[in-house]
Amino acid sequence: MNGFKPVVIWLLALVAVATLTVVRSHGYDQGFALAKAEGDAALSKQAKDHEEEMRRLAESAAIGLKKAADELIASQTYGNQLAADLVAKRDELRTVTEKLNGDIKRVTTLYRRALDAQPEALPPALFTVGFVRVWNSALFGAATTATVAVPSSGSTTSGADAAPSGSSAPDDLIAGVTSADLLANQIRNGEGYADCRAQLTKLITWNTPNGRN
């Protein structure tokens, strides 16, 4: 009976060790499973966060591209409208110029001394070389070299752009230009100035942000 006790004790110890081993193994497995689950959850959350960030970036980029495309289209449309407006303005100015040119002969050939008088031939207007020089200088600047036509004795030539023969003519000589020439010149310059003003206005409008609203 006494010999049986050590065997029982040894068996009990063996069972205890086995039980402890099983418990530790089970605890390890539970800990590993828990750690793995937490790691997987963290990785899943990180992947979802990354996916969400990439989605937000893609949406932001798409919105930016659409906005830029809309602004480009609006800018092109606005520029095309300004160009069309300028063409229409030039056509309008050309129409006015042609009408005024058609009036030149009528307003430079005949006149009446009174409302009830008969029309008479308008006396020729005389303009000196100096007059035309000052006229051209006012248009083109003080350093202008624009020439003036000077008729020879008995000549009736005209034209402010015709060059005189020889050296520059004295200011007190009669220039070969008529009132019709000056009027035509003024009409042509008026169209050019109006065209420049229209272009400048459109350019200022184009470069003014509020002009596009």
Phi and psi in degrees as a GROMACS rama.xvg file:
@    title "Ramachandran Plot"
@    xaxis  label "Phi"
@    yaxis  label "Psi"
@TYPE xy
-67.8846  -30.0616  ASN-2
-73.6509  -18.953  GLY-3
-78.371  -27.7506  PHE-4
-62.1437  -45.2468  LYS-5
-61.3613  -33.7007  PRO-6
-66.4583  -41.2925  VAL-7
-65.738  -42.0836  VAL-8
-62.482  -41.6085  ILE-9
-64.5273  -40.3355  TRP-10
-64.9431  -41.2479  LEU-11
-63.1791  -40.3371  LEU-12
-64.2183  -40.9442  ALA-13
-63.6629  -42.5839  LEU-14
-63.1946  -41.7868  VAL-15
-61.9417  -44.0298  ALA-16
-63.4739  -42.4557  VAL-17
-63.1488  -43.5847  ALA-18
-62.2394  -43.5142  THR-19
-62.0915  -39.609  LEU-20
-64.04  -42.9395  THR-21
-63.7067  -43.7575  VAL-22
-62.1217  -44.485  VAL-23
-63.9644  -40.6395  ARG-24
-63.6337  -43.0045  SER-25
-64.4211  -40.7015  HIS-26
-64.6368  -39.7592  GLY-27
-61.807  -45.4292  TYR-28
-61.4913  -41.2834  ASP-29
-65.1346  -42.8398  GLN-30
-63.745  -42.9837  GLY-31
-62.8979  -43.5465  PHE-32
-62.6075  -42.0292  ALA-33
-64.9268  -45.1762  LEU-34
-62.7042  -41.4979  ALA-35
-64.3701  -42.0166  LYS-36
-63.2673  -43.3794  ALA-37
-65.0515  -40.4161  GLU-38
-63.9539  -44.317  GLY-39
-61.737  -40.1535  ASP-40
-63.9366  -41.6278  ALA-41
-64.4159  -44.0233  ALA-42
-63.919  -39.8605  LEU-43
-63.9322  -42.727  SER-44
-64.4546  -41.6037  LYS-45
-62.2967  -42.016  GLN-46
-64.3326  -41.3278  ALA-47
-65.8854  -41.7992  LYS-48
-62.4172  -42.9118  ASP-49
-63.0235  -43.1561  HIS-50
-63.1611  -41.0555  GLU-51
-65.4244  -40.9439  GLU-52
-63.8033  -43.3131  GLU-53
-64.2032  -36.9119  MET-54
-65.2661  -43.6095  ARG-55
-63.3658  -41.4132  ARG-56
-63.5644  -42.0043  LEU-57
-64.285  -41.8761  ALA-58
-65.4052  -41.5198  GLU-59
-63.0737  -42.9853  SER-60
-64.0419  -40.8172  ALA-61
-64.5484  -41.7543  ALA-62
-63.6707  -43.0082  ILE-63
-62.4959  -43.1042  GLY-64
-65.1337  -40.1737  LEU-65
-65.6659  -41.5149  LYS-66
-62.7479  -44.9545  LYS-67
-62.8654  -40.5166  ALA-68
-65.9016  -41.7688  ALA-69
-63.1881  -41.4572  ASP-70
-66.3527  -38.9158  GLU-71
-64.6151  -44.3258  LEU-72
-62.7013  -43.6624  ILE-73
-63.7291  -39.7691  ALA-74
-65.6602  -42.8669  SER-75
-65.0948  -41.5989  GLN-76
-62.8191  -43.2002  THR-77
-63.5668  -43.9646  TYR-78
-63.3359  -41.0353  GLY-79
-63.3677  -37.8438  ASN-80
-66.8451  -41.5584  GLN-81
-62.4549  -41.34  LEU-82
-64.4644  -42.0449  ALA-83
-64.659  -39.7493  ALA-84
-62.8932  -39.426  ASP-85
-67.3352  -41.098  LEU-86
-61.4159  -43.4203  VAL-87
-62.8847  -39.2078  ALA-88
-65.4126  -40.1658  LYS-89
-64.5242  -40.3391  ARG-90
-61.9242  -40.0302  ASP-91
-64.0058  -43.6336  GLU-92
-64.4888  -39.1408  LEU-93
-64.2413  -39.79  ARG-94
-61.9078  -43.4595  THR-95
-63.7508  -43.1189  VAL-96
-61.081  -45.1068  THR-97
-63.5127  -38.56  GLU-98
-64.5085  -45.4987  LYS-99
-66.3459  -38.735  LEU-100
-61.6211  -35.6577  ASN-101
-67.591  -22.0065  GLY-102
-85.9636  -13.1788  ASP-103
-58.2157  -51.7844  ILE-104
-60.417  -39.9728  LYS-105
-65.9974  -34.9401  ARG-106
-95.949  2.38796  VAL-107
-124.177  7.74147  THR-108
-116.436  -35.2421  THR-109
-126.998  153.899  LEU-110
-151.397  163.707  TYR-111
-124.801  140.044  ARG-112
-72.5125  -25.5186  ARG-113
-153.733  170.014  ALA-114
-62.7508  -32.93  LEU-115
-96.4206  7.20773  ASP-116
-88.6534  159.887  ALA-117
-80.2222  146.062  GLN-118
-61.61  141.96  PRO-119
-126.804  162.145  GLU-120
-67.2269  132.435  ALA-121
-73.1907  128.031  LEU-122
-59.9454  145.852  PRO-123
-64.4948  139.275  PRO-124
-86.4019  136.232  ALA-125
-107.381  128.222  LEU-126
-127.182  132.727  PHE-127
-80.6517  165.474  THR-128
-59.3933  -39.4693  VAL-129
-63.0297  -38.3843  GLY-130
-60.6896  -47.9515  PHE-131
-67.4594  -35.1266  VAL-132
-62.7194  -46.2746  ARG-133
-64.2708  -39.4045  VAL-134
-58.3706  -49.1267  TRP-135
-66.4886  -37.6335  ASN-136
-64.3713  -37.0031  SER-137
-66.1001  -30.496  ALA-138
-84.047  -43.3803  LEU-139
-109.904  -5.09663  PHE-140
110.136  159.249  GLY-141
-64.1591  -25.527  ALA-142
-90.0977  14.6172  ALA-143
-61.1729  146.048  THR-144
-114.735  19.3687  THR-145
-57.1716  133.641  ALA-146
-90.8174  162.415  THR-147
-127.479  134.847  VAL-148
-76.193  131.484  ALA-149
-121.654  111.988  VAL-150
-70.0846  144.236  PRO-151
-79.6669  176.263  SER-152
-54.8574  126.469  SER-153
80.0403  -1.56611  GLY-154
-85.1476  151.394  SER-155
-125.332  23.9471  THR-156
-67.0673  155.337  THR-157
-145.862  165.356  SER-158
132.509  111.268  GLY-159
-67.3283  -17.5589  ALA-160
-94.691  -2.85009  ASP-161
-79.3745  134.963  ALA-162
-86.7944  135.065  ALA-163
-74.3148  156.425  PRO-164
-80.6951  147.705  SER-165
79.1155  -154.996  GLY-166
-77.8481  174.734  SER-167
-58.5879  139.361  SER-168
-79.042  147.283  ALA-169
-61.579  152.554  PRO-170
-63.7082  -24.8407  ASP-171
-90.0323  1.54741  ASP-172
-77.5603  155.01  LEU-173
-76.3059  130.634  ILE-174
-88.5286  151.777  ALA-175
-85.2689  49.2898  GLY-176
-123.583  153.525  VAL-177
-116.818  171.915  THR-178
-62.2923  -32.7783  SER-179
-65.1478  -38.9187  ALA-180
-61.8778  -45.8294  ASP-181
-65.9276  -38.7194  LEU-182
-65.9575  -42.5911  LEU-183
-62.31  -39.6166  ALA-184
-62.5673  -43.3666  ASN-185
-65.3479  -38.8258  GLN-186
-64.5316  -44.4127  ILE-187
-63.589  -43.6603  ARG-188
-65.6501  -37.4732  ASN-189
-61.0137  -41.1056  GLY-190
-64.0968  -42.3572  GLU-191
-63.0587  -43.0266  GLY-192
-64.8474  -42.7134  TYR-193
-63.8321  -37.7574  ALA-194
-64.9268  -42.13  ASP-195
-63.0984  -41.9755  CYS-196
-62.4455  -41.4812  ARG-197
-63.9645  -42.8945  ALA-198
-64.1783  -42.7334  GLN-199
-64.1819  -41.0939  LEU-200
-62.1154  -44.6542  THR-201
-65.4167  -37.0837  LYS-202
-65.8859  -43.5363  LEU-203
-63.7077  -42.2934  ILE-204
-62.2786  -42.4547  THR-205
-61.8261  -38.1078  TRP-206
-91.4316  3.37332  ASN-207
-101.292  115.754  THR-208
-54.9313  -40.7158  PRO-209
-66.8948  -19.5343  ASN-210
-69.5029  -16.0409  GLY-211
-95.692  -3.48331  ARG-212
